[in-house]
């Protein structure tokens, strides 16, 4: 090949390579732009759960937050502001970071609670505080024991007693009461009880504050207690009473004994 032709071919190859390089760079820039723009998709603020919200809970400000959500992925009926959900009751359990839908809520003052009460049972609310309510750890579907403390009629000593056991919590919330001629919020817990236990709970409420003891979900045993009076607290060594433990004892052989007859009275005396 002549030197001039070789030079011309070299120029053509170089130009082609340059063109291909420019096209590659352009395509790469387009891909980068698409990746960057994908993070700038149109979004809208939606309300999500800041933590799990149990069924029957009244939604408060610390339980929800606003997050940016892609418009095309926004579920239908999503709440857009926290004001839309505050004070409402969760119709179902809402998981953490789950968008809160209007159809999952019952507006404040609406009647969700009656739907949650089985036939033959009753829902009854008692006033609690951060201490008697186990510092907020009592939530809907928890199970509690109800304890009262006071001075029974005709007794000179104070006494505490478990009056109801393994009671299911239907809901937690607040009621408005007057104190010093001013409205104040009072925490309440609504319990699921039988009509007979509703009567007991009504009497127990006279000994406010009613105490609630949180139970293990798997513990359904009803334990018989006799209560305790103040003077007993000053007796003993202060060690906690051990829990109820069922132990199966093996039956030993019957002991040998003799019968002693004194007149018409018969006594049995073991030999060893």
C-alpha atoms as one frame of an Amber mdcrd trajectory, in Angstrom:
protein
   0.000   0.000   0.000   1.238   3.421  -0.832   2.331   5.635   2.072  -0.405
   8.165   1.277  -3.129   5.553   1.429  -1.812   4.239   4.747  -1.957   7.716
   6.198  -5.541   8.176   4.966  -6.654   4.879   6.496  -5.064   5.865   9.804
  -6.973   9.150   9.802 -10.273   7.351   9.080  -9.679   4.798  11.845  -8.845
   7.553  14.314 -11.939   9.534  13.386 -14.133   6.442  13.797 -12.619   5.694
  17.188 -13.144   9.273  18.280 -16.773   9.186  17.165 -17.375   5.937  19.021
 -15.733   7.392  22.122 -17.934  10.484  22.010 -21.056   8.316  21.634 -19.964
   6.103  24.558 -19.378   9.131  26.771 -22.742  10.591  25.774 -24.550   7.334
  26.611 -22.726   7.138  29.920 -23.722  10.684  30.783 -27.331   9.856  29.951
 -27.254   6.826  32.267 -25.769   8.886  35.085 -28.433  11.565  34.593 -31.187
   8.935  34.709 -29.794   7.488  37.919 -29.605  10.930  39.494 -33.071  11.880
  38.347 -34.527   8.637  39.706 -33.810   9.959  43.191 -35.667  13.175  42.391
 -38.995  11.582  41.511 -42.014  13.635  42.610 -42.899  12.850  46.226 -45.614
  13.756  48.674 -45.670  13.802  52.480 -47.531  10.870  54.026 -48.088   9.859
  57.640 -46.409   6.616  58.762 -46.217   4.822  62.089 -43.167   5.787  64.127
 -43.460   2.438  65.899 -45.962  -0.405  65.986 -49.445   0.854  66.885 -51.542
  -1.942  68.432 -55.175  -2.414  67.527 -57.483  -0.329  69.698 -54.804   2.249
  70.557 -55.606   5.929  70.423 -52.974   7.509  68.175 -50.795  10.187  69.761
 -48.207  12.578  68.318 -45.158  10.513  69.296 -46.506   7.472  67.420 -46.511
   9.005  63.935 -44.234  10.969  61.608 -44.209  12.479  58.102 -42.023  10.996
  55.360 -41.566  11.791  51.661 -43.258   9.102  49.566 -43.133   8.683  45.748
 -46.428   9.886  44.313 -46.815   6.916  41.973 -46.380   4.505  44.930 -48.703
   6.306  47.322 -51.414   3.938  48.650 -54.992   5.072  48.234 -56.430   6.733
  51.320 -53.069   7.682  52.840 -53.196  10.332  55.563 -51.305  13.457  54.497
 -50.973  15.336  57.805 -50.606  14.199  61.403 -53.742  16.148  62.305 -55.666
  13.680  60.158 -54.842  10.798  62.516 -54.226  12.223  66.007 -56.882  11.080
  68.463 -58.164   8.371  66.129 -58.253   4.699  67.131 -56.391   2.025  65.205
 -58.894  -0.392  63.678 -56.046  -2.885  63.086 -52.408  -3.187  64.144 -50.225
  -0.751  62.172 -46.604  -1.797  61.763 -43.574   0.480  62.064 -42.986   2.699
  58.982 -46.284   1.551  57.456 -48.341   4.344  55.833 -51.460   5.069  57.858
 -54.610   4.735  55.788 -57.863   6.451  56.674 -59.735   3.168  56.366 -57.504
   1.721  59.108 -58.716   4.325  61.594 -61.848   5.058  63.541 -62.418   8.743
  64.170 -62.347  10.024  67.722 -65.762   9.527  69.289 -66.756   6.767  66.880
 -67.830   3.354  68.073 -65.045   0.871  67.367 -64.908  -0.477  70.908 -68.336
  -2.180  70.910 -67.271  -4.198  67.870 -64.292  -5.548  69.832 -66.420  -6.778
  72.752 -67.601 -10.406  72.459 -71.222 -11.224  73.206 -71.869 -11.705  76.892
 -68.879  -9.577  77.920 -68.503  -5.925  78.907 -65.919  -3.207  78.379 -65.188
  -1.134  81.476 -62.661   1.674  81.923 -60.621   2.418  85.030 -58.444   5.411
  85.780 -54.715   4.789  86.039 -51.485   6.794  86.121 -47.888   6.140  85.028
 -47.370   3.986  88.126 -50.645   2.067  88.341 -50.578   1.632  84.554 -47.102
   0.018  84.644 -45.431   3.087  83.093 -47.168   2.746  79.752 -46.227  -0.878
  79.145 -49.886  -1.925  79.268 -51.236  -1.945  75.718 -54.331  -3.384  74.012
 -54.376  -7.207  74.169 -52.220  -7.218  77.310 -53.499  -9.256  80.257 -53.477
  -7.863  83.781 -54.473  -8.566  87.361 -56.508  -5.918  89.183 -55.335  -5.072
  92.704 -56.928  -2.738  95.244 -55.626  -1.371  98.532 -57.621   0.211 101.323
 -59.167  -0.252 104.731 -62.016  -2.768 104.793 -65.034  -1.909 106.918 -64.574
  -3.003 110.515 -60.822  -3.512 110.066 -58.218  -1.266 111.643 -55.456  -2.238
 109.235 -54.882  -1.421 105.572 -55.146  -4.355 103.190 -54.314  -5.076  99.545
 -56.006  -7.797  97.531 -56.092  -9.177  93.998 -59.749  -8.890  92.970 -59.567
  -9.887  89.281 -57.027 -12.002  87.398 -56.015 -12.486  83.768 -58.194  -9.660
  82.473 -57.731  -8.649  78.823 -57.044  -4.994  77.991 -59.311  -3.726  75.209
 -57.961  -0.209  74.811 -55.851   2.499  76.406 -56.504   6.206  76.191 -57.347
   9.359  78.095 -60.473  10.974  79.431 -61.092  14.618  80.330 -61.988  15.367
  83.931 -62.279  18.512  86.017 -59.636  19.204  88.646 -59.473  22.516  90.494
 -62.109  23.770  88.031 -59.771  23.045  85.116 -59.991  20.233  82.539 -57.200
  17.673  82.880 -56.359  14.516  80.923 -56.634  11.306  82.940 -55.127   8.068
  81.546 -57.617   5.211  81.358 -57.487   1.501  80.589 -60.554  -0.317  79.262
 -60.830  -3.926  80.448 -62.843  -6.831  79.047 -64.889  -8.322  81.888 -67.975
 -10.401  82.517 -71.080  -8.679  83.942 -70.270 -10.131  87.384 -66.678  -8.886
  87.205 -67.952  -5.478  86.089 -69.768  -5.281  89.427 -66.574  -6.212  91.282
 -64.598  -3.662  89.283 -67.137  -0.954  90.122 -66.624  -1.566  93.831 -62.861
  -1.829  93.341 -62.831   1.615  91.723 -63.824   3.079  95.099 -60.333   2.225
  96.321 -58.507   4.417  93.814 -55.960   4.244  92.463 -56.673   0.763  91.119
 -53.422  -1.101  90.475 -52.829  -3.220  87.375 -50.211  -5.986  87.398 -48.983
  -6.992  83.944 -49.025 -10.729  83.166 -47.111 -12.951  80.783 -49.166 -13.641
  77.651 -48.872 -17.400  78.214 -49.731 -17.307  81.908 -53.458 -17.947  82.305
 -53.381 -19.563  85.749 -55.659 -18.094  88.407 -53.876 -18.093  91.769 -55.814
 -17.966  95.028 -54.501 -15.300  97.396 -55.687 -14.153 100.803 -54.401 -10.595
 100.490 -51.944  -8.900 102.795 -52.252  -6.374 105.630 -49.846  -3.603 106.549
 -48.418  -5.213 109.680 -47.235  -8.223 107.668 -44.910  -5.930 105.700 -42.898
  -5.349 108.873 -42.520  -9.056 109.562 -40.110 -11.555 108.020 -36.718 -10.893
 106.438 -37.913  -8.903 103.435 -37.155 -11.568 100.853 -39.660 -11.796  97.986
 -42.266 -14.518  98.199 -41.397 -17.296  95.743 -43.806 -17.863  92.876 -46.198
 -20.766  92.809 -44.394 -23.906  91.651 -46.212 -27.162  91.128 -44.136 -30.181
  92.140 -45.307 -33.764  91.781 -44.274 -35.684  94.886 -43.822 -39.442  94.707
 -46.050 -41.330  97.117 -44.047 -43.191  99.739 -45.140 -46.344 101.552 -47.855
 -45.930 104.151 -46.304 -45.587 107.654 -46.920 -48.301 110.262 -49.075 -47.218
 113.190 -50.992 -48.568 116.173 -54.434 -47.649 117.413 -54.773 -46.588 121.051
 -58.208 -46.942 122.640 -58.953 -44.709 125.642 -62.583 -45.107 126.577 -64.530
 -44.210 123.444 -61.661 -42.176 121.964 -59.455 -43.835 119.348 -56.114 -42.300
 118.352 -53.589 -43.492 115.781 -49.904 -43.320 116.711 -47.233 -43.832 113.980
 -44.437 -46.184 114.955 -41.749 -44.338 112.902
